[in-house]
């Protein structure tokens, strides 16, 4: 595997040092730059051309603004949000805005390393603890169901989407339904197309929102 070059952007220098120490301990990951603000993120991304930029939503200059700038001008860079802010709106906005991953501060070293490697190979990542917290929230009462884009899904596609919304990986979904991981990926491609979304996280959030409408 080729080396993964990472830039860390966070206003807390001690926190940055801890993240850098964890990542640099991996043979195939090198932290090539650090900064504290949205302007640092753009400057370092342009100068160093890293594979992954780690951002905090609450940093100086705004994490959401940094994501927008990086997506517009450094499209090859994959963005990982590492933050203490936990709510579905921030997760959804960050992922739809172009971030590839969303991880909570306080995550274990191995999971942080895993998230960097997962998004580097082109897959989305939301820490399972956060996904479980989002999808386990109480469902508010809804007045009247509205038309949804789910009517074209087959029974099997509905099963896979439901398990996806529970935070299961492709392998875990395959095991639950007794089908191969490759078959799960094939179904997910169809599901994303039918729901007109770009990735599995958006599909899961759409399914979660749908469950709020039809809950109870």
N, C-alpha and C positions, 0 to 999 in steps of 0.2 A: 504493500500500500504506500502511495506517495505521502509525503509529509503534509500535514494539515497546518496551515499558518493562521494564527488567530490574533485579533486585536480585541482588547478588553476596554470598554468604556463605562466608567462608574465614578461617581463623585467621591467615593470613600477610598482613599489610597490603601488602607489596610485591607479592605475587602478585595480590591484588585490584586494585591500581593498574594492573598490566599488563593484566589482563583488561578492566578498565574502559576503558583507553586504546584497546584493540583494538576493542571494541564501539562506543564513542562515535565512532570514526572513520567508522562507517556512517551514512549520512543517515537511515535509517529505524529506527535503534536508539538508545535513550538509557538509560544507567544512572541509575536514580533513587534508589538506596540501596545501602549496603554494611553488612555486619555480620560478626561473628566466631563466632557460636554458634547453636545450635538455637533458643534463646529469641529471639535477634535475628531469625532467619528468620521466626518466627511474628509477632513484633511488627511488622516491616517489611511483611510480606505483608498483614496486616490494615490497617495505616495507609496504605500506598501503593497497594495493589491492583495490583501489577505483572502483566504478562502472563507473564513467565518468572522463576523463581528458580533461580539457580545454586548448588548445594550441594557441599560436600566430605564424603564419607562419614566421614572421620576427624576431623571438626571437633568442637569442644567441645560436649558435650551429645548428640552422636551424630547422624550424617547420616540413618541409618535411622529414628530417632525423629522427626527433623524432617520427613521425607517423610510418615510416618504422620500427624503433626499437621496438616501443610498439606493433605493429601488430605481429612482429616476436616473441617477448618474453612475452607479456602480452595480449594474445588473448581475454581474457574475458573483458578487459577494452574497453569501447566505447569512441571514440575520437571526441570532438567537436572543430572545428576550430573557434576561435573568433579573428578576424583580421580586419585591415583597408585596406588590399590588395584586390582589386576588379578587377578581369579579369577572363574570362572563362577558360583560361589555368590553373590558380591556382586552381579554383574550381574543374575542371575535374581531375587534377592530385591528389588533396587531397582526393577526394571521391574515385577515382579508387585505390589510395594507401592504403585505409582502413579506412579513416575518416568516421564517421557516420553523421556528420553535418557540415555546413558552415554558420557562422553568422557574420555580420559586426559589428565592434565596433560602438557604438552610438545607438545600438538597444535598445528598451525599456526594462525595467525590466520584465514586463509580458512575452514578447516574448523570452527573454533569459531563463526565467524559463520554458516556454513551450518547447523550443528547448532541454533543458536538459532532461525533462520528456519524450519527444517524442523518443529521441535516446535511453534512458534507457529502454523503452519498446520494443526496437528492430526495430524502424522505422527510415528511413533516414529523414534529415531535412536540407533544404536550405531556408534561410529567404526569404519570398515572394518578398520583395523589391529587393533583389539581383537577384532572378529568373526573375522578370519582366525586370530588367535592362539588363540582359544578352540576353533575347529573343527578346527585342525590338530594339536591335542594327541594324543599316542599313546593308543590305545584300550586300556583295561585288559581283562584276560580276564574273562569272565562265566561263571557256572556254568550257569544254565538260563534260557532265554528265558521271559519272563512275558507274559501277554496284554496287547496294546496297543490303543489306539484307532485304529490305522491301517488296519484291515481293510476299512473302508468306502470308502477312497480309490480313485479310478479311476487308471489308468495315467498319464494326463496330470496329475492332481493330485499323484501321487507324484513326477513329473518336476519340477513347479514347487516342491514342498516341498524336494526335494533341492537345487535351485539356490538356494533361499532360505537353506538351512542353510549354503551356501557363501559367503554374504554378498552375493549379487547383488541389485541393485535391481530394481524392477518392469520398468524399461526394458531392463536387461541380460538379464533372464529372457525377455522378449518377443523380444529379438534372437536369443538362443540357440535358442529354440523356434520362431522365425519366426511369432509371433503378436503382436497388438497389445498395448500396455501396458494398454488398457482391458480386454481379455480376461484378462490376467494378474490384474488387480484383481478381476474377477468370480470367477475360480477361487480367489483367496485368500480371498474372503468365504466361499465354500463350505467351503474347507479349515479356516478358523478355527472355523466352526460344527461341522464334523464332529469336530474335535479338542477342542472345548469350551474354547478359549482366547480371550483378549481381543485379542491383537495379534500381528503378524508375528514379533516377537522371541521371544515365548513359544512360538510354533509352531516357530521355528528351533531353540530350545533343546530342545524336546520331540523334534524329529527327531534332534538331535545325541545326546541321551540314548538314543534308540532304536537309533542306530547303534552305540553302545557295547555294547548288549545282544546285537546280532546280528553284531558285528564278528568278523574273522578268518575 
